[in-house]
Amino acid sequence: MVAAPASVSAPPRTGKAAAGQVPVLWLALLSTPLAMGANAPVLILPDMARSLGVPTSTATWLVTVFAWAMTVGSPLWAGLIRQRGLRPALLAAVAAVVTGTAVVTTAPWLPLALAGRAVQAVGGAGLVAVAMNLAGSTRRMGVITAGFGILGASGPLLGSLLAGAASWRLSLTLSAVSLVAAPAVWRHTRRTPPAGTTFDATGAGLVVALASALVLIPTAPVAAALAALAVAVPLVLHTRRRPDGFVPAVLLRSPAFIGSALLACAFSTSYFSLLFSLPRLIAQRTPWSTGAIGTGQLVALLIGSALSWLLAAAAGRLGHRAVLTVLLTLGVLAPLTAAFVSWGPLLLLAATVAVFVSTGSNAVLSVRAAKDAPGHQRPSAIGLFVLCYQLGGALGPALAATLVLK
């Protein structure tokens, strides 16, 4: 059992597991298969569309809904962890993953499959929230985020292989691999007394509404932007009235949180846009086969993910300003390269850089985002930061569908 979750106590300064800490590999296995399941449809969207009798752009909603559910689920799980502790959150997340996976594998119609994907993603977001609250240091967080990149990189190829060998539905069950780690993590958590405060349902509802509006910006820019503005204003006013509510007021006054969250969203949007666009762009601009594209993208993303862990491990020595300069520079170069280059290897290099920036920034910025939050509000800070990162996972595929996957 742990003495206290990392979200409640001060995070350890070392990457080595302290006595009672959950071994970081269990945390990685609990959380990272979600990325594998999220990216599994990348190479099989046309097959999924034909099976369901819809256009490829419509089938992309199976990706967008998954990302949307992860986005809105993240802060809700943070609220549950804050109110009830890690054990109830872990149990509820496992139940959601099991239920959603069962629906996805049997749904005969797109709407039901979308509902299953949403429940599956909400459960996965809960497992991620538990893992990130138990991480406690930049280096341990780096293991988790690098795992996201590595399994996310393998998702497209694994999804394609499973679809070819059996069915595309089987590829949508990959995120359920995380259930293997649930018993081990359960043994390392302890019961947490209630927080003693009531759940801020109004704040939670406004956050979900704001995230939902932002997800729709690529498909309905004007209406979604107006809806987001209409929700953002009352959310800010509500936060002032209830500073210790679902969105702690201290976070809105924290430049570290605001800057980290916005950068994470931007880097994530860029990465997921490229992830879904590059296979089509390489096919259009080069004579490469589908197999060569899938293998090349896998190698590129694996390299970028491995390098991101090195960045997280060295972040303390390099200093925040140097790390931020590297991330910003490479974060601009990746989409520019994809937009104007026609040579296959350089397009794959753009994918390497994009995943390096996205996963590396997630590890580095998540710890910085929570630094101004009091101990009891760290779950909220982490949950809202993850919301911003996952928002890019919803915006990216939607942008790719609008600009490339037509």
DRENDO-1510 file (C-alpha; in Angstrom, 1 decimal, always signed):
<recs>
REC; n; res; u; v; w
REC; 1; MET; +0.0; +0.0; +0.0 .
REC; 2; VAL; +1.2; +3.6; -0.7 .
REC; 3; ALA; +1.3; +6.1; +2.1 .
REC; 4; ALA; -0.5; +8.6; +0.0 .
REC; 5; PRO; -1.1; +9.1; -3.7 .
REC; 6; ALA; +1.3; +11.4; -5.4 .
REC; 7; SER; -1.5; +13.8; -6.0 .
REC; 8; VAL; -1.9; +14.4; -2.3 .
REC; 9; SER; +1.6; +14.4; -1.1 .
REC; 10; ALA; +4.6; +16.2; -2.5 .
REC; 11; PRO; +6.0; +14.3; -5.5 .
REC; 12; PRO; +9.3; +12.6; -5.0 .
REC; 13; ARG; +12.3; +14.2; -6.6 .
REC; 14; THR; +13.8; +11.0; -7.9 .
REC; 15; GLY; +12.7; +8.7; -10.6 .
REC; 16; LYS; +13.3; +5.6; -8.5 .
REC; 17; ALA; +10.2; +4.1; -6.9 .
REC; 18; ALA; +10.1; +5.0; -3.2 .
REC; 19; ALA; +8.9; +2.4; -0.6 .
REC; 20; GLY; +5.2; +1.7; -1.2 .
REC; 21; GLN; +5.1; +3.3; -4.6 .
REC; 22; VAL; +3.4; +1.4; -7.5 .
REC; 23; PRO; +6.1; +0.1; -9.8 .
REC; 24; VAL; +6.1; +2.4; -12.8 .
REC; 25; LEU; +5.9; -0.4; -15.3 .
REC; 26; TRP; +2.5; -1.4; -13.8 .
REC; 27; LEU; +1.4; +2.2; -14.2 .
REC; 28; ALA; +2.5; +2.3; -17.8 .
REC; 29; LEU; +0.7; -1.0; -18.5 .
REC; 30; LEU; -2.5; +0.4; -16.8 .
REC; 31; SER; -2.6; +3.5; -18.9 .
REC; 32; THR; -0.8; +3.2; -22.2 .
REC; 33; PRO; -2.9; +0.6; -24.0 .
REC; 34; LEU; -5.4; +3.4; -24.3 .
REC; 35; ALA; -3.2; +5.0; -26.9 .
REC; 36; MET; -2.9; +1.7; -28.8 .
REC; 37; GLY; -6.7; +1.4; -29.0 .
REC; 38; ALA; -7.1; +5.1; -29.9 .
REC; 39; ASN; -4.8; +4.8; -32.9 .
REC; 40; ALA; -5.8; +1.3; -34.1 .
REC; 41; PRO; -8.2; +2.7; -36.8 .
REC; 42; VAL; -5.6; +4.8; -38.5 .
REC; 43; LEU; -4.9; +2.4; -41.4 .
REC; 44; ILE; -8.2; +0.7; -41.5 .
REC; 45; LEU; -10.7; +3.6; -41.7 .
REC; 46; PRO; -11.7; +2.7; -45.3 .
REC; 47; ASP; -12.4; -0.9; -44.3 .
REC; 48; MET; -14.4; +0.2; -41.3 .
REC; 49; ALA; -16.4; +2.6; -43.5 .
REC; 50; ARG; -17.2; +0.0; -46.1 .
REC; 51; SER; -18.3; -2.5; -43.4 .
REC; 52; LEU; -20.6; +0.1; -41.8 .
REC; 53; GLY; -21.8; +1.5; -45.1 .
REC; 54; VAL; -20.6; +5.1; -44.5 .
REC; 55; PRO; -18.0; +7.4; -46.1 .
REC; 56; THR; -14.5; +7.3; -44.7 .
REC; 57; SER; -14.9; +10.8; -43.3 .
REC; 58; THR; -17.9; +9.6; -41.3 .
REC; 59; ALA; -16.1; +6.6; -40.0 .
REC; 60; THR; -13.5; +9.0; -38.6 .
REC; 61; TRP; -16.1; +9.7; -35.9 .
REC; 62; LEU; -15.1; +6.4; -34.3 .
REC; 63; VAL; -11.8; +8.1; -33.6 .
REC; 64; THR; -13.2; +11.5; -32.8 .
REC; 65; VAL; -15.8; +10.2; -30.3 .
REC; 66; PHE; -13.1; +8.1; -28.6 .
REC; 67; ALA; -10.9; +11.2; -28.2 .
REC; 68; TRP; -13.8; +13.3; -27.1 .
REC; 69; ALA; -14.8; +10.8; -24.4 .
REC; 70; MET; -11.2; +10.7; -23.2 .
REC; 71; THR; -11.1; +14.5; -23.1 .
REC; 72; VAL; -14.3; +15.1; -21.1 .
REC; 73; GLY; -13.6; +12.0; -19.0 .
REC; 74; SER; -10.2; +13.1; -17.7 .
REC; 75; PRO; -11.4; +16.0; -15.4 .
REC; 76; LEU; -14.5; +14.0; -14.3 .
REC; 77; TRP; -12.2; +11.2; -13.1 .
REC; 78; ALA; -10.0; +13.8; -11.4 .
REC; 79; GLY; -13.1; +15.0; -9.5 .
REC; 80; LEU; -14.0; +11.4; -8.5 .
REC; 81; ILE; -10.4; +10.8; -7.3 .
REC; 82; ARG; -10.4; +14.0; -5.3 .
REC; 83; GLN; -13.8; +13.1; -3.7 .
REC; 84; ARG; -13.6; +9.4; -3.2 .
REC; 85; GLY; -10.0; +8.3; -3.8 .
REC; 86; LEU; -8.1; +6.1; -6.2 .
REC; 87; ARG; -9.7; +2.7; -5.4 .
REC; 88; PRO; -13.3; +3.6; -6.4 .
REC; 89; ALA; -12.0; +5.4; -9.5 .
REC; 90; LEU; -10.0; +2.3; -10.5 .
REC; 91; LEU; -12.9; +0.0; -10.0 .
REC; 92; ALA; -15.3; +2.2; -12.0 .
REC; 93; ALA; -12.8; +2.7; -14.8 .
REC; 94; VAL; -12.3; -1.1; -15.2 .
REC; 95; ALA; -16.1; -1.6; -15.4 .
REC; 96; ALA; -16.4; +1.0; -18.1 .
REC; 97; VAL; -13.6; -0.5; -20.2 .
REC; 98; VAL; -15.1; -3.9; -20.0 .
REC; 99; THR; -18.6; -2.6; -20.9 .
REC; 100; GLY; -17.4; -0.4; -23.7 .
REC; 101; THR; -15.3; -3.2; -25.2 .
REC; 102; ALA; -18.2; -5.6; -25.1 .
REC; 103; VAL; -20.4; -3.2; -27.0 .
REC; 104; VAL; -17.8; -2.3; -29.6 .
REC; 105; THR; -17.2; -6.0; -30.5 .
REC; 106; THR; -20.9; -6.7; -31.0 .
REC; 107; ALA; -22.5; -3.4; -32.3 .
REC; 108; PRO; -24.1; -3.9; -35.7 .
REC; 109; TRP; -24.6; -0.2; -36.3 .
REC; 110; LEU; -22.4; +2.9; -36.3 .
REC; 111; PRO; -24.4; +4.8; -33.5 .
REC; 112; LEU; -24.1; +1.8; -31.1 .
REC; 113; ALA; -20.4; +1.4; -32.0 .
REC; 114; LEU; -19.9; +5.1; -31.3 .
REC; 115; ALA; -21.6; +4.6; -27.9 .
REC; 116; GLY; -19.3; +1.6; -27.1 .
REC; 117; ARG; -16.2; +3.5; -28.1 .
REC; 118; ALA; -17.2; +6.4; -25.9 .
REC; 119; VAL; -17.7; +4.2; -22.8 .
REC; 120; GLN; -14.5; +2.4; -23.6 .
REC; 121; ALA; -12.6; +5.7; -23.8 .
REC; 122; VAL; -14.1; +7.1; -20.6 .
REC; 123; GLY; -13.0; +4.0; -18.8 .
REC; 124; GLY; -9.5; +4.3; -20.3 .
REC; 125; ALA; -9.3; +7.9; -19.2 .
REC; 126; GLY; -10.0; +6.8; -15.7 .
REC; 127; LEU; -7.1; +4.3; -15.8 .
REC; 128; VAL; -4.9; +7.1; -17.1 .
REC; 129; ALA; -6.0; +9.4; -14.3 .
REC; 130; VAL; -5.2; +6.8; -11.7 .
REC; 131; ALA; -1.8; +6.1; -13.2 .
REC; 132; MET; -0.8; +9.8; -13.5 .
REC; 133; ASN; -1.8; +10.5; -9.9 .
REC; 134; LEU; +0.4; +7.7; -8.8 .
REC; 135; ALA; +3.4; +8.7; -10.9 .
REC; 136; GLY; +4.8; +11.5; -8.8 .
REC; 137; SER; +7.9; +12.6; -10.7 .
REC; 138; THR; +8.9; +13.8; -14.1 .
REC; 139; ARG; +11.0; +10.7; -14.8 .
REC; 140; ARG; +8.2; +8.3; -13.8 .
REC; 141; MET; +5.7; +10.4; -15.8 .
REC; 142; GLY; +8.2; +10.2; -18.7 .
REC; 143; VAL; +7.9; +6.4; -18.6 .
REC; 144; ILE; +4.2; +6.6; -18.9 .
REC; 145; THR; +4.1; +9.2; -21.7 .
REC; 146; ALA; +6.8; +7.4; -23.6 .
REC; 147; GLY; +4.7; +4.3; -23.3 .
REC; 148; PHE; +1.8; +6.3; -24.8 .
REC; 149; GLY; +3.9; +7.1; -27.8 .
REC; 150; ILE; +5.3; +3.6; -28.2 .
REC; 151; LEU; +2.0; +1.8; -28.0 .
REC; 152; GLY; +0.3; +4.6; -29.9 .
REC; 153; ALA; +2.9; +4.1; -32.6 .
REC; 154; SER; +2.2; +0.3; -32.7 .
REC; 155; GLY; -1.6; +0.9; -32.8 .
REC; 156; PRO; -2.0; +1.5; -36.5 .
REC; 157; LEU; +0.0; -1.5; -37.6 .
REC; 158; LEU; -1.5; -3.8; -35.0 .
REC; 159; GLY; -5.0; -2.6; -35.9 .
REC; 160; SER; -4.3; -3.3; -39.5 .
REC; 161; LEU; -2.9; -6.8; -38.8 .
REC; 162; LEU; -5.8; -7.8; -36.5 .
REC; 163; ALA; -8.3; -6.4; -39.1 .
REC; 164; GLY; -6.6; -8.5; -41.8 .
REC; 165; ALA; -6.4; -11.6; -39.7 .
REC; 166; ALA; -9.9; -11.5; -38.2 .
REC; 167; SER; -12.0; -8.3; -38.1 .
REC; 168; TRP; -11.6; -4.6; -37.7 .
REC; 169; ARG; -13.7; -4.9; -34.5 .
REC; 170; LEU; -11.0; -6.9; -32.9 .
REC; 171; SER; -8.6; -4.0; -33.4 .
REC; 172; LEU; -10.9; -1.8; -31.3 .
REC; 173; THR; -10.4; -4.0; -28.3 .
REC; 174; LEU; -6.6; -3.2; -27.9 .
REC; 175; SER; -7.2; -0.7; -25.1 .
REC; 176; ALA; -8.6; -3.5; -22.9 .
REC; 177; VAL; -5.0; -4.9; -22.5 .
REC; 178; SER; -4.7; -2.3; -19.7 .
REC; 179; LEU; -7.0; -4.5; -17.5 .
REC; 180; VAL; -4.1; -6.9; -17.0 .
REC; 181; ALA; -2.4; -4.3; -14.7 .
REC; 182; ALA; -5.5; -3.4; -12.7 .
REC; 183; PRO; -5.1; -6.0; -9.9 .
REC; 184; ALA; -1.5; -5.1; -9.3 .
REC; 185; VAL; -2.2; -1.4; -9.1 .
REC; 186; TRP; -5.2; -2.1; -6.8 .
REC; 187; ARG; -2.9; -3.9; -4.4 .
REC; 188; HIS; -0.7; -0.8; -4.1 .
REC; 189; THR; -3.5; +1.7; -3.4 .
REC; 190; ARG; -5.3; +2.3; -0.2 .
REC; 191; ARG; -8.8; +3.5; +0.7 .
REC; 192; THR; -8.9; +7.3; +0.8 .
REC; 193; PRO; -11.3; +9.1; +3.2 .
REC; 194; PRO; -13.9; +11.4; +1.5 .
REC; 195; ALA; -12.6; +14.9; +0.7 .
REC; 196; GLY; -15.3; +16.5; +2.8 .
REC; 197; THR; -16.6; +18.8; +0.0 .
REC; 198; THR; -19.6; +18.4; -2.2 .
REC; 199; PHE; -19.1; +17.6; -5.9 .
REC; 200; ASP; -19.3; +20.7; -8.1 .
REC; 201; ALA; -21.8; +19.4; -10.6 .
REC; 202; THR; -22.3; +22.9; -12.2 .
REC; 203; GLY; -18.5; +23.3; -12.8 .
REC; 204; ALA; -18.2; +19.8; -14.2 .
REC; 205; GLY; -21.1; +20.3; -16.5 .
REC; 206; LEU; -19.6; +23.6; -17.8 .
REC; 207; VAL; -16.2; +21.9; -18.4 .
REC; 208; VAL; -17.8; +19.1; -20.4 .
REC; 209; ALA; -19.9; +21.5; -22.4 .
REC; 210; LEU; -16.8; +23.7; -23.2 .
REC; 211; ALA; -14.7; +20.7; -24.2 .
REC; 212; SER; -17.5; +19.3; -26.4 .
REC; 213; ALA; -17.9; +22.7; -28.2 .
REC; 214; LEU; -14.1; +22.9; -28.8 .
REC; 215; VAL; -14.1; +19.4; -30.3 .
REC; 216; LEU; -16.6; +20.5; -32.9 .
REC; 217; ILE; -14.5; +23.6; -34.1 .
REC; 218; PRO; -12.9; +21.8; -37.1 .
REC; 219; THR; -16.3; +20.7; -38.5 .
REC; 220; ALA; -18.5; +23.7; -37.5 .
REC; 221; PRO; -16.0; +26.6; -36.8 .
REC; 222; VAL; -18.3; +29.5; -36.3 .
REC; 223; ALA; -21.1; +27.8; -34.3 .
REC; 224; ALA; -18.7; +25.8; -32.2 .
REC; 225; ALA; -16.5; +28.8; -31.4 .
REC; 226; LEU; -19.6; +30.8; -30.4 .
REC; 227; ALA; -20.8; +27.9; -28.2 .
REC; 228; ALA; -17.4; +27.6; -26.6 .
REC; 229; LEU; -17.4; +31.4; -25.8 .
REC; 230; ALA; -21.0; +31.1; -24.4 .
REC; 231; VAL; -19.8; +28.4; -22.0 .
REC; 232; ALA; -16.4; +29.8; -21.1 .
REC; 233; VAL; -17.8; +33.1; -19.7 .
REC; 234; PRO; -20.2; +31.4; -17.1 .
REC; 235; LEU; -17.4; +28.9; -16.3 .
REC; 236; VAL; -15.1; +31.7; -15.3 .
REC; 237; LEU; -17.8; +33.4; -13.3 .
REC; 238; HIS; -18.7; +30.2; -11.6 .
REC; 239; THR; -15.0; +29.5; -10.7 .
REC; 240; ARG; -14.9; +32.9; -9.0 .
REC; 241; ARG; -18.0; +32.1; -7.0 .
REC; 242; ARG; -16.6; +28.7; -6.1 .
REC; 243; PRO; -12.8; +28.9; -6.1 .
REC; 244; ASP; -12.4; +25.4; -4.6 .
REC; 245; GLY; -14.8; +23.8; -7.0 .
REC; 246; PHE; -14.3; +21.6; -10.1 .
REC; 247; VAL; -12.0; +24.1; -11.7 .
REC; 248; PRO; -9.8; +25.5; -8.8 .
REC; 249; ALA; -9.4; +29.3; -9.2 .
REC; 250; VAL; -5.8; +29.0; -8.3 .
REC; 251; LEU; -5.2; +27.2; -11.6 .
REC; 252; LEU; -6.8; +30.0; -13.7 .
REC; 253; ARG; -4.4; +32.4; -11.9 .
REC; 254; SER; -1.3; +30.2; -12.6 .
REC; 255; PRO; +0.8; +31.1; -15.6 .
REC; 256; ALA; +2.5; +27.8; -15.3 .
REC; 257; PHE; -0.8; +25.9; -15.6 .
REC; 258; ILE; -2.3; +28.0; -18.3 .
REC; 259; GLY; +0.9; +28.0; -20.4 .
REC; 260; SER; +1.5; +24.3; -20.0 .
REC; 261; ALA; -2.0; +23.4; -20.8 .
REC; 262; LEU; -2.2; +25.5; -24.0 .
REC; 263; LEU; +1.1; +24.2; -25.2 .
REC; 264; ALA; +0.1; +20.6; -24.5 .
REC; 265; CYS; -3.1; +21.1; -26.5 .
REC; 266; ALA; -1.2; +22.7; -29.5 .
REC; 267; PHE; +1.4; +20.0; -29.6 .
REC; 268; SER; -1.1; +17.2; -29.3 .
REC; 269; THR; -3.3; +18.6; -32.0 .
REC; 270; SER; -0.4; +18.8; -34.4 .
REC; 271; TYR; +0.7; +15.3; -33.6 .
REC; 272; PHE; -2.7; +13.7; -34.1 .
REC; 273; SER; -3.3; +15.6; -37.2 .
REC; 274; LEU; -0.1; +14.3; -38.7 .
REC; 275; LEU; -0.7; +10.8; -37.4 .
REC; 276; PHE; -3.9; +10.5; -39.4 .
REC; 277; SER; -2.8; +12.6; -42.4 .
REC; 278; LEU; +0.7; +11.3; -43.1 .
REC; 279; PRO; -0.3; +7.8; -44.4 .
REC; 280; ARG; -2.6; +9.5; -47.0 .
REC; 281; LEU; +0.0; +12.2; -47.8 .
REC; 282; ILE; +2.8; +9.7; -48.3 .
REC; 283; ALA; +0.6; +7.6; -50.5 .
REC; 284; GLN; -0.3; +10.6; -52.6 .
REC; 285; ARG; +3.3; +11.9; -52.9 .
REC; 286; THR; +5.3; +8.7; -53.1 .
REC; 287; PRO; +5.0; +5.3; -54.8 .
REC; 288; TRP; +5.2; +3.5; -51.4 .
REC; 289; SER; +2.9; +0.6; -50.6 .
REC; 290; THR; +0.5; +0.5; -47.7 .
REC; 291; GLY; +2.7; -2.0; -45.9 .
REC; 292; ALA; +5.8; +0.2; -46.3 .
REC; 293; ILE; +3.9; +3.3; -45.1 .
REC; 294; GLY; +2.6; +1.5; -42.0 .
REC; 295; THR; +6.1; +0.0; -41.2 .
REC; 296; GLY; +7.8; +3.3; -41.8 .
REC; 297; GLN; +5.4; +5.2; -39.6 .
REC; 298; LEU; +5.7; +2.6; -36.9 .
REC; 299; VAL; +9.5; +2.9; -36.8 .
REC; 300; ALA; +9.3; +6.7; -36.9 .
REC; 301; LEU; +6.9; +6.9; -34.0 .
REC; 302; LEU; +8.8; +4.4; -31.9 .
REC; 303; ILE; +12.0; +6.4; -32.3 .
REC; 304; GLY; +10.3; +9.6; -31.4 .
REC; 305; SER; +8.7; +8.1; -28.4 .
REC; 306; ALA; +12.0; +6.6; -27.1 .
REC; 307; LEU; +13.6; +10.0; -27.5 .
REC; 308; SER; +10.8; +11.7; -25.6 .
REC; 309; TRP; +11.6; +9.6; -22.5 .
REC; 310; LEU; +15.3; +10.7; -22.8 .
REC; 311; LEU; +14.0; +14.3; -22.8 .
REC; 312; ALA; +11.9; +13.7; -19.7 .
REC; 313; ALA; +14.8; +12.1; -17.9 .
REC; 314; ALA; +17.1; +15.0; -18.7 .
REC; 315; ALA; +14.6; +17.8; -18.2 .
REC; 316; GLY; +15.8; +18.6; -14.7 .
REC; 317; ARG; +19.4; +19.0; -15.9 .
REC; 318; LEU; +18.6; +21.0; -19.0 .
REC; 319; GLY; +16.3; +23.5; -17.3 .
REC; 320; HIS; +12.7; +24.4; -18.3 .
REC; 321; ARG; +13.7; +27.3; -20.6 .
REC; 322; ALA; +16.0; +25.1; -22.7 .
REC; 323; VAL; +13.5; +22.2; -22.9 .
REC; 324; LEU; +10.7; +24.7; -23.9 .
REC; 325; THR; +12.9; +26.2; -26.6 .
REC; 326; VAL; +13.5; +22.7; -28.1 .
REC; 327; LEU; +9.8; +21.8; -28.0 .
REC; 328; LEU; +8.6; +25.0; -29.5 .
REC; 329; THR; +11.2; +24.9; -32.4 .
REC; 330; LEU; +10.6; +21.3; -33.3 .
REC; 331; GLY; +6.8; +21.7; -32.7 .
REC; 332; VAL; +6.7; +24.4; -35.5 .
REC; 333; LEU; +9.0; +22.5; -37.9 .
REC; 334; ALA; +7.0; +19.2; -37.9 .
REC; 335; PRO; +3.8; +20.4; -39.5 .
REC; 336; LEU; +5.7; +22.7; -41.9 .
REC; 337; THR; +7.7; +19.8; -43.1 .
REC; 338; ALA; +4.5; +17.7; -43.6 .
REC; 339; ALA; +2.8; +20.5; -45.5 .
REC; 340; PHE; +5.6; +21.2; -48.1 .
REC; 341; VAL; +7.8; +18.1; -48.4 .
REC; 342; SER; +7.2; +15.3; -50.9 .
REC; 343; TRP; +10.1; +13.0; -50.0 .
REC; 344; GLY; +8.9; +10.0; -48.0 .
REC; 345; PRO; +11.8; +9.8; -45.4 .
REC; 346; LEU; +11.4; +13.5; -44.5 .
REC; 347; LEU; +7.6; +13.0; -44.0 .
REC; 348; LEU; +8.4; +10.2; -41.6 .
REC; 349; LEU; +10.9; +12.4; -39.9 .
REC; 350; ALA; +8.1; +14.9; -39.4 .
REC; 351; ALA; +6.1; +12.1; -37.6 .
REC; 352; THR; +9.2; +11.3; -35.4 .
REC; 353; VAL; +9.5; +14.9; -34.4 .
REC; 354; ALA; +5.7; +15.3; -33.8 .
REC; 355; VAL; +5.5; +12.4; -31.4 .
REC; 356; PHE; +8.7; +13.4; -29.7 .
REC; 357; VAL; +7.3; +16.9; -29.0 .
REC; 358; SER; +3.9; +15.7; -28.0 .
REC; 359; THR; +4.9; +12.9; -25.6 .
REC; 360; GLY; +7.9; +14.7; -24.3 .
REC; 361; SER; +5.9; +17.9; -23.5 .
REC; 362; ASN; +3.2; +15.8; -21.9 .
REC; 363; ALA; +5.7; +14.4; -19.4 .
REC; 364; VAL; +7.5; +17.7; -18.7 .
REC; 365; LEU; +4.6; +20.1; -18.7 .
REC; 366; SER; +2.2; +17.9; -16.7 .
REC; 367; VAL; +4.4; +18.2; -13.6 .
REC; 368; ARG; +4.9; +21.9; -14.2 .
REC; 369; ALA; +1.1; +22.4; -14.6 .
REC; 370; ALA; +0.4; +21.1; -11.2 .
REC; 371; LYS; +3.2; +22.9; -9.3 .
REC; 372; ASP; +1.0; +25.8; -8.1 .
REC; 373; ALA; -1.9; +23.6; -7.0 .
REC; 374; PRO; -2.3; +22.8; -3.3 .
REC; 375; GLY; -1.9; +19.1; -2.5 .
REC; 376; HIS; -5.6; +18.3; -2.3 .
REC; 377; GLN; -6.2; +20.0; -5.7 .
REC; 378; ARG; -3.4; +18.2; -7.6 .
REC; 379; PRO; -5.9; +15.6; -9.0 .
REC; 380; SER; -7.9; +18.5; -10.5 .
REC; 381; ALA; -4.8; +20.1; -11.9 .
REC; 382; ILE; -3.6; +16.9; -13.5 .
REC; 383; GLY; -7.1; +16.1; -14.8 .
REC; 384; LEU; -7.6; +19.5; -16.4 .
REC; 385; PHE; -4.1; +19.3; -17.9 .
REC; 386; VAL; -4.9; +15.9; -19.4 .
REC; 387; LEU; -8.1; +17.3; -20.8 .
REC; 388; CYS; -6.2; +19.9; -22.7 .
REC; 389; TYR; -3.8; +17.3; -24.0 .
REC; 390; GLN; -6.6; +14.9; -25.0 .
REC; 391; LEU; -8.5; +17.8; -26.6 .
REC; 392; GLY; -5.7; +17.6; -29.3 .
REC; 393; GLY; -6.5; +14.0; -29.7 .
REC; 394; ALA; -10.0; +15.0; -30.7 .
REC; 395; LEU; -9.1; +18.0; -32.8 .
REC; 396; GLY; -6.3; +16.4; -34.7 .
REC; 397; PRO; -8.3; +13.6; -36.4 .
REC; 398; ALA; -11.1; +16.0; -37.1 .
REC; 399; LEU; -8.6; +18.4; -38.8 .
REC; 400; ALA; -7.1; +15.5; -40.8 .
REC; 401; ALA; -10.6; +14.5; -41.9 .
REC; 402; THR; -11.4; +18.1; -43.0 .
REC; 403; LEU; -8.1; +18.8; -44.8 .
REC; 404; VAL; -6.9; +15.4; -46.0 .
REC; 405; LEU; -9.2; +12.5; -45.5 .
REC; 406; LYS; -11.9; +13.5; -48.0 .
</recs>
